[in-house]
Amino acid sequence: HAPLLGGKAREVFGQRHPRSATAAAEVQEKLGSASRISRDRGKIYFEVPARCLPEVHRLRSVDNLFVVVQEFKDYQFKETKEDALKDLEGLVKKLPWTDPLRIWELNNSLKKKKTKRKKQNLQRTPAVGQSAEEMQGEASQNEEDDNEQSETKNELRASSGAETKAGDERKDEGDAKVLKFRVTCNRAGDKHSFTSNEAARDFGGAVQEHFQWKADMTNFDVEVLLNIHNNEVVVGIALTEESLHRRNITHFGPTTLRSTLAYGMLRLCDPQPTDIIIDPMCGTGAIPIEGAMEWPGCYHIAGDNNPQAVKRAASNICSLLKKNENKESSASLGVPLDIVQWDICNLPLRTGSVDVIVTDMPFGKRIGSKKKNWDLYPACLMEMGRICTPGTGRAVLLTQDKKCFAKALSRLGHIWRKNHTVWVNVGGLHAAVYLLKRTWERVEEKRSFW
Ligand SMILES: C[S@@+](CC[C@H](N)C(=O)[O-])C[C@H]1O[C@@H](n2cnc3c(N)ncnc32)[C@H](O)[C@@H]1O
């Protein structure tokens, strides 16, 4: 029996592009399953056999994964707070927990294997030499160490939970280790008589009583999810402890993009083998790194005018190379990605030489200013138009400064045609991803040597 799994793609796609369409398309392509896109922001649901769990973890556009215990499409909440909460409490003993808990256990055993492999690799890896450390940069090195440690700790914590069978907890309270759990309630809708905290508290109390587990908000083995969106209620069990969006990045900057959104942007321009893909304003390199990992048949070039950003991106690539050294696979051969310091308005690239441009432009908030964008945006679009192949070239550009972008695009409509817009949420800001197609129009060359 195929369990129903859920994934959350935080960056919601709205308007012409249906919400979470990227994640649903990825599930279809990689797992061959159709997804139901929920009305609840950014969530998709799909059924796959339990043996596909490792592949599910390899999905690139979802932030969090969970297994569904039960979903109620039209839950009738009682009117008063007391009655509604009592009802939720009563629900716990009626839910079909057994199969979802088996999936949770299977998931833990997979993590346990991964942790074991990681430990063996750590033992094999010699200490980092002086020269490598110098390349990494001092402050960021600590950041990397912290990330690495906490990841390992998290995995160990989860696997310790798997040592006792979750379903057997009720029977073997005596000598078996008591599982720790927490309930997380996500609630959206204005017609509820209770808060998320109240729902989590009362539902959690009933879970504790039913399984005889111990509540622990920070150091838990099982995370029970109670998702309430208007009249839709989904009870699930989390299969990921921390969001999957931090993969591959060890050196963060002020505006590091989520890898899941970077993946979605790259996917939008449908990279083909041998394509040359550039991110001319790469910051810490989230987009080109995701590109090089997921589309290794393409050649990726990243650049930024800020030396600190170039250093961080280079450090991220170094960390990736080091991580790959421990893998006995083709990934250890290297990463098809180069990084350069440059100015987007004057790129050291030949006219018409680039197939795809994917970049996250300065919003004018934390980086640059709205005032500077009025000059920067048209100059960028012009130079990107020069290096991009006429007729087949495409660009996927993210910005929150939509007004400035629209104005710049209207001035350069002869070289760029807007194909569609996807709305995304970036750190609470309402931003847009534009897919542009390069027209056949030739661009006047500023320098004869290109
Ligand atoms: C929104 S941030 C990109 C963040 C990046 N996606 C990441 O994951 O870290 C925009 C970047 O544009 C760079 N930038 C601004 N003006 C530039 C210019 N004229 N040429 C090249 N890069 C520029 C900034 O230094 C900054 O790193």
Ligand as a Chemical Component Dictionary entry (heavy atoms), coordinates in Angstrom:
data_LIG
# 
_chem_comp.id                   LIG 
_chem_comp.type                 NON-POLYMER 
_chem_comp.pdbx_formal_charge   0 
_chem_comp.three_letter_code    LIG 
# 
loop_
_chem_comp_atom.comp_id 
_chem_comp_atom.atom_id 
_chem_comp_atom.alt_atom_id 
_chem_comp_atom.type_symbol 
_chem_comp_atom.charge 
_chem_comp_atom.model_Cartn_x 
_chem_comp_atom.model_Cartn_y 
_chem_comp_atom.model_Cartn_z 
_chem_comp_atom.pdbx_ordinal 
LIG C1  C1  C 0  20.398 39.467 -4.392  1  
LIG S1  S1  S 1  22.106 39.293 -4.369  2  
LIG C2  C2  C 0  22.379 37.676 -5.013  3  
LIG C3  C3  C 0  22.320 36.646 -3.945  4  
LIG C4  C4  C 0  22.679 35.260 -4.444  5  
LIG N1  N1  N 0  21.634 34.684 -5.262  6  
LIG C5  C5  C 0  23.026 34.319 -3.295  7  
LIG O1  O1  O 0  22.453 33.228 -3.224  8  
LIG O2  O2  O -1 23.849 34.662 -2.456  9  
LIG C6  C6  C 0  22.608 40.328 -5.689  10 
LIG C7  C7  C 0  24.096 40.317 -5.967  11 
LIG O3  O3  O 0  24.340 41.220 -7.053  12 
LIG C8  C8  C 0  25.649 41.719 -6.897  13 
LIG N2  N2  N 0  25.797 42.902 -7.737  14 
LIG C9  C9  C 0  25.270 44.134 -7.567  15 
LIG N3  N3  N 0  25.677 44.963 -8.563  16 
LIG C10 C10 C 0  26.449 44.224 -9.383  17 
LIG C11 C11 C 0  27.174 44.509 -10.591 18 
LIG N4  N4  N 0  27.165 45.729 -11.121 19 
LIG N5  N5  N 0  27.872 43.516 -11.163 20 
LIG C12 C12 C 0  27.910 42.281 -10.619 21 
LIG N6  N6  N 0  27.258 41.943 -9.480  22 
LIG C13 C13 C 0  26.543 42.908 -8.868  23 
LIG C14 C14 C 0  25.748 41.987 -5.395  24 
LIG O4  O4  O 0  27.097 42.045 -4.984  25 
LIG C15 C15 C 0  24.980 40.794 -4.826  26 
LIG O5  O5  O 0  25.869 39.767 -4.455  27 
# 
loop_
_chem_comp_bond.comp_id 
_chem_comp_bond.atom_id_1 
_chem_comp_bond.atom_id_2 
_chem_comp_bond.value_order 
_chem_comp_bond.pdbx_ordinal 
LIG C1  S1  SING 1  
LIG S1  C2  SING 2  
LIG S1  C6  SING 3  
LIG C2  C3  SING 4  
LIG C3  C4  SING 5  
LIG C4  N1  SING 6  
LIG C4  C5  SING 7  
LIG C5  O1  DOUB 8  
LIG C5  O2  SING 9  
LIG C6  C7  SING 10 
LIG C7  O3  SING 11 
LIG C7  C15 SING 12 
LIG O3  C8  SING 13 
LIG C8  N2  SING 14 
LIG C8  C14 SING 15 
LIG N2  C9  SING 16 
LIG N2  C13 SING 17 
LIG C9  N3  DOUB 18 
LIG N3  C10 SING 19 
LIG C10 C11 SING 20 
LIG C10 C13 DOUB 21 
LIG C11 N4  SING 22 
LIG C11 N5  DOUB 23 
LIG N5  C12 SING 24 
LIG C12 N6  DOUB 25 
LIG N6  C13 SING 26 
LIG C14 O4  SING 27 
LIG C14 C15 SING 28 
LIG C15 O5  SING 29 
# 
